[in-house]
């Protein structure tokens, strides 16, 4: 007979939950007062197989009770149950050692399966050596906004992985919040009192990236007029976030691998071995498996980084989070800019909900920021949003009907302005049109990929050096 303690002040829900289980196999003891829980667990810990604990209790927080239970018996599994979705509660519950975090209404099969697995976990834990509970300071959490199942699972995973020092690899499109997740992991970890530093590996040349990560000695290369301490050395005992890790050169990858394996490196141009203790969190919007097939990413580094993985879904796959994100950003920018935007019109909200958001959360935030700057009242209307204004100003052309006859499409665009081109560009019409077209094409591609130069260069079929040259030449920002 498995003995389960259920702590929930909702009698009706508790009776329904207990009724799901075979009374010949499971014995439930119900408490509706959280303050009695610690005493009960202390008295009956040798007999209990599982605790099911509501977050919101009249007299105290279920998360505080969870901490007390874990101090009494680290191995006793606790399932946290909640009547509403809170990513912060899910994150903290898992960080404090909860076996699972479930929200009401329960999926019956999932609940029964979770209880059975938790009890199995408890039986395994009884044979494992006991460890002393870790007493930590009050946790710090990042604001992970959302209520979709995907986001709740990510919050729970953050709480779990934060307790370890294992490397984490985060996958997701640009703008999905990879750095936010990395910061949340750090701020819920035992390293949170130390430094968190972020490096965008795609934004720097190979030499500059090496210098940024490992530092350099004076005279290591042209322009190295003084000694520089790199990011790994700066955040010793902290966390470093390597964004767009797929864009590292093979040489730099080898040096990062050495830090992960040996916890040491040399500064660029130096011989002194520097010892560091740094947690590495990496992120990419590319398929590293494909990069390895192409010989552009080290297999050994991939498996060193991929101890734990988190996948961030694009915003278009979790649209139920858009209203919460809208309200969150309006509140944030009201405070940051001293604005008093009260709400967003139904039409604006519906249009934002329908839009596919290729730039994900970053694009949504930027549009809300602009809309709040442009708003002349306390309600945001469609005309305040850049995406809707840009779309309304576009020339309507039946691209589908053209198939691949793009010359016909460009003829329609050039014909009305050709007289002016001849008048103003005599002798250099070809050069003027070619330059304008190249600039427009590169600008459109960069905009589509949210300024990600790696993706833009791949789509255009040009090298990153050529793309950087054109960005500088045409002053594309």
Secondary structure, DSSP 8 states (H G I E B T S, - for coil): -EEEEEE-S-HHHHHHHHTTS-TTTEEEEEES-GGGHHHHHHHHTTT--EEEEESB-SSSBHHHHHHHHHHH-TTS-EEEEESS--HHHHHHHHHTT-SEEEESS--HHHHHHHHHHHHHHHHHHTTS-------------------SHHHHHHHHHHHHHHTS---EEEEE-TTS-HHHHHHHHHHTSTTTTS-EEEEETTSS-HHHHHHHHHEE-TTSSTT--S-EE-HHHHTTTSEEEEETGGGS-HHHHHHHHHHHHHSEEE-BT---EEE---EEEEEESS-HHHHHHTT-S-HHHHHHHTTEEEEE--GGG-GGGHHHHHHHHHHHHHHHHT----EE-HHHHHHHHHS--TTHHHHHHHHHHHHHHH-SSSEE-GGG-HHHHHHHTS----HHHHTT-HHHHHHHHHHTTHHHHHHH-TT-HHHHHHHHHHHHHHHHHHHHTTT-HHHHHHHHT--HHHHHHHHHHHT--
